[in-house]
């Protein structure tokens, strides 16, 4: 099996953890998709398996960075990176806990109240509490400053009205963190007046409507908020500081290994087939470079350093790579030879179907290039 080569900086503890994860994955090989299978493509977004999530939780591989006082394991971002990278490389079905573990955990630890941390983190660590993301809206694209969902102050809390879209897993998740306007738009300061709220997706007034992709898959949803009451203790962070909080949260969303490993199974299949060595070699080299870059971002997050610009770079380069892997396999891959018992074209078709989404989710490539330009210009 084609596997990732650990970074040169992997110390003995990381190497031991990596070997432990690989041993576990070998023991549950019958629960994993074949490397060339279409279900191995984008498994972190589409592979919802709550039993598998709980199996990972039993081994301490969910909520690894959560402090022990909140039911976690007190481990580092680098250790979490090792585990998630190994899971993604084999297309493990990790969608159930992915958003909660990837960005809700660090956001709660940074901005949440003690009561919120105690209320949600132990369940996330146990693999029993799932979150979605409540940022994007219809007709807003990646311009989060244009959100129209409004939160109005009432006795004991806030009333939310609006619509969120592209909310992966919302039909199964327990909650999401919604970005909403709590003050009128100031044309000169569009990022002001935004706040975040933890919304129970089973609360009165919440309606989740499926968005079915052209290939028949369903993981996206549209969430309608109709006079939904959010109590004061579910205000997330500070009222009016939503933009700062969201920017921080997006660093976790954009920088992870899922931004270049969604089509790793297809790349591995192409390597095994021996087709067009020059093209495949270039893709392997780009994967290795992103492997190092994403590891470096994990280190920055561990040190508490700003990572929004490096995260944007990883996301832009990573999603371009994922799409190029799909196209290269379609152009140069063996059209008949099976890999792991699955015909390669099935995985390639799935990867090509998903390519448009690679460059949209987590921020469009065009918007992120602007983030990178502004960030580099300010240094």
N, C-alpha and C positions, 0 to 999 in steps of 0.2 A: 504494500500500500504506500502511495506517495504521502509523505508527511512533511510538515513544516520543520525547518532546521532551527533549533532554538538560537536566540541572539547570542553573540559571543560573550556578552556580559552575564549570561545566566549563571548564578552561583550554585553551589551544591544543593542548597535548600530548594531553589526553583527547579533544578534538574530532578530532584527527588519527587517534588510535587507533580511535575510534568509526567514522570514515569508512572506515578500513582494514577493519574487521570487516564493515561493510555491503557493501563492495565484494567481499570474499571470499564472503559469503553470496549475493550476486547471481550470482556465478560458478558456484555449486553449487546453484542454485535447483532443478535437477531432482532433487536428493537430499533436498530438504526437503519436508515435508508442505504441502499447500495450506492457507492460513490458516483456512479453515472446516472442515478435515478433522478427524475424530475422533482421528487419530494426532498432531495438533498439541496436543491436550489432555494436560497432564501429561507432556510429552515428556522432561523431566528425570528422570522416574521410570520411564517405560516405553519410551523410545526408545533401545534398546541397539544401537549401531552402532560396532563397533570400528574399522572403516576410517575413519569420520568422526572418531572420537576421535584416531586417529593423524594425520589431516590437520590437525587443530587443533594437535596437539603439534609438528608440523613448522613451524608458524608461531609457536611459542613461546607458545601461549595455554592451556597446561595447566601447572600448577606455576609460575605466574607469580611467586608470592611466595617461592618456594624460593630460598635463597641460591645463588650461583654455585658455591660449594664443594661443594654437593650435587647439582650438575647442573642447577640451576634458572636462573631469569632475573633474580632480584633485583629484581622490580618491586613496586609498591605494591598494597595492598588496593583502593584506588580504581581503579587500572588494571584489576585483575582484575574488579572490579564492572562496569566498562564493557563488557568482553568478554562476561561471562556474561549480563548484561542483554540485550544485542543477540541473543545466541544464543537465549535464552528467548523473546524477543518474536516470533521466527519459528518457534518449536516445533522447534528443531534437536534431533536425536537425540543427546543428550549423557549418557545414563544410564550408559554404561560407566565413565566416569571421574568422574562427578559426586560421589559420596560421598568418594572418595579425594582429589579436588582441593579439595572444599568444607571438609571437617573433619578428615580424616586428616592432610593436610599440615600445617596449623597446630598440630594436637595433637602430631604427631611433633616439630616444631620446638620446642615448648614443654616437652614431657615426655619425649620419646624420648632414648635414648642415642645417642652418635655412631655406633655400629655400626648401630643400627636406622635412623637417618637415611640412612646410606650404603647400607644394604641395600635400603631401600624407595623413597626419594625419587627416585633417578634413573629407576627403572622407571615411577613415577607420572608424572613429567615427560615421559617418552617415550610416554605413553599405552599402556603395555603391562602395568601392574600395577593391578588393580582390587580395591577393598575393599567390604565390607558393614559394617553396624552390628550389634553384639551386645549391645544394651541390654535391650529389652523381653522380657517373659516371659509365658507363659500365666497368666491370672488375676491379673496384676499391674497391668494398665492402664498408666497413666502414673506409677505410684508405684514409682520405681526403687529406693527403699529396701527394698522388699519382695522383691527378687530372691532366688531360692532356689538358683540355680546356685552350686555350691561348688567351691572350689579347695583341695586338700589338699597340704601340703608333702611331697615325696618326694625321694629322692636325685637331685640334678641338675635339679630343676624342680618342677612342680606338676601334679597330676591334677585335671582339670575334669570335673564331672558336672552335667548340667542340660539345660535346653531354652531356646532363644531363638526368638522369634517376630517376624513382620513384618520379616524380614531381607531387604529388597529387594535383588535381584541376587545373593543368596548362591549360587545354583546356577551362577553364572558367575564370581563373584569368586574371588580367590586367598586372601584372608584377611579376618578381621574382628577388631575389638578387643572382647573380651568383658568384661562387668562381672560379677564373681563375689564371693561371700562368702569371706573368708579368716579370719574370726573369728566367734564366735557372736553372735547378735543381742542387743543391749542395748536393752530396751524404752524406756529413757530417752534413748538416743542411737542411733536406728535407722540413721543415716547413717554411723556408724562401722563399721569392719571390712570395708569394700568395697575391692576392688582390680581392676586391669585387666590383661588379657593379650592379646597378639597371637597369634591362633589361625590356623594353617594349615588352610583349609577342605578340604584334600585329605588331612589327616592321618588315621592310623588312629583309629577311634572316632568320627569325625565323619560324621553322616548328614544330608543336606539333603532335606527333603520339600516339594514344592510346595504352595502355597496358591493355588488358582485362584479368582478373583473371580467374582461372579455373572454378569458380562458375558463370561466366558471368558478374561479376561486373566490372565497369569501373570508377576508380578514379585516378589510376596511369597513367603516361604518360612518353614518352621519348621526350625530347626537343632537336632539332638540331639547332645549331647556325652556320650559314654559312656567314661569313664576316659581322656580325651584327655590325653596328656602334652604339657605346654608347658615347654620348657627355660627355665632361669633367664634366658638372654639375651633371652627374649621377654616377660619381665615388663615391663609398660608403666608407667612412672613409679614411684611408691613404693607398696609394699605398705601397705594401710590408708588410702591417700589417694585411693581411687577416686572417692568422691563429689565431692571438689573438682575432680578432673580432668574428670569427666563434666559437671559444671555449666559448666565453661569450654568444653568441646566443644560443648555445646548452644547456646551463643551463636552459633557459626558455623552450626549447623544451622537455627536459627530465624529468622535476621535477613536472609537473602539474598533476592534478587528473585524466586526461585522461589516465595516465599510469597504473591506477589500476581500473578504472571504465568502461572500454570498454565492459565488460561482466557483469556489475552490474545487469542488467535486468534478466540475466540467474540465477545469485545467488539469487536474490529476488524470482524468480519463484521456485527455489529449497527449499528455506526457507518456502514458502507458502505450498509447497507440503508435507513438513514434512518428506521427504525421508532422510534416513541415517543421523540422527541428529548429530552424532559425527563428521563425515566428513564435514558436512555443518557448524557446529559450529567452527571448526578450520579455515575454509575459512572466516567466519565472523570476527573472531578474527584477522586474517591477514589483512583483509580490514580495520578494525578499527585502527590497528597499522600504516598502510600506510596513512590512513586519517590524523593521527597526524603528521607523518613524512613530508608529502607533505605540510601540513599547516605550519610546522616549516621552510621549504624551502621558502615558500612565505614570511614569516617574514624576513628571511635573505636577500632576494631580495629587500624587502622594505627598509631595513637598508643599502643597498648597499654593503653587504658582499659577498665575493666569495662563490659561491654555486655549482661549477662544480662537486666536489666529492659527496656532499649530493644528488645532482640531479641524478648522475649516480647510486647511491644506490637505490633511489626511482624507477628509471627506471628499474633496474635489478629485484628488488623484485616485482615491480608492474606487469611487463609483465609476470613473472613466475606465479603470482597469477591469472592473467586473463586466462592463459592457463589451470591452474589447476581447475579453476571454470568450464570451458567447459568440461574437462575430467570427473570431479566429477559428473556433471549433466548427462553426457552420461552413466556413470557407475551406478549411484545410483538414478537418477531422475525418477519420475513417467513417464513411456513411453507413457501413454495414456491420462493422465489428462490434460485438457487445463488450461491455466492460462491467465486471462484477455481476454478470447475468442480466444486465439491462442494456438495451440498445442505446448507444450514445445519442442518436438523434432525439430521443425523448427528453433527455436532460437539456440538450441544446435548445430545443423548442421552448422549454420552460424558461431557460435563461434569456432567450431573445424576447419572450413575452414580458419578462420582468424588467428588461433594460430601461424602458422609459421611466419606470418608477425609481430606479437607482439614483438618477440625477435630480429627482424631485424631493423625495422624503428627506427630512432633516435639513431642508433648505436647498433651493435650486442652485445649480452650478453658477448661474449668472449672479445671483445674490451673494453667494459665498466668495466669488472672485472680488466683489466689491468689499466684503468684509476683510479679505486678505490685503487688498490694496490700501484700504484706510488704516488697517493695523500696522502694516509695514511703514506707511508714510508717517505714522505718529512716533516711530522709534528713532 
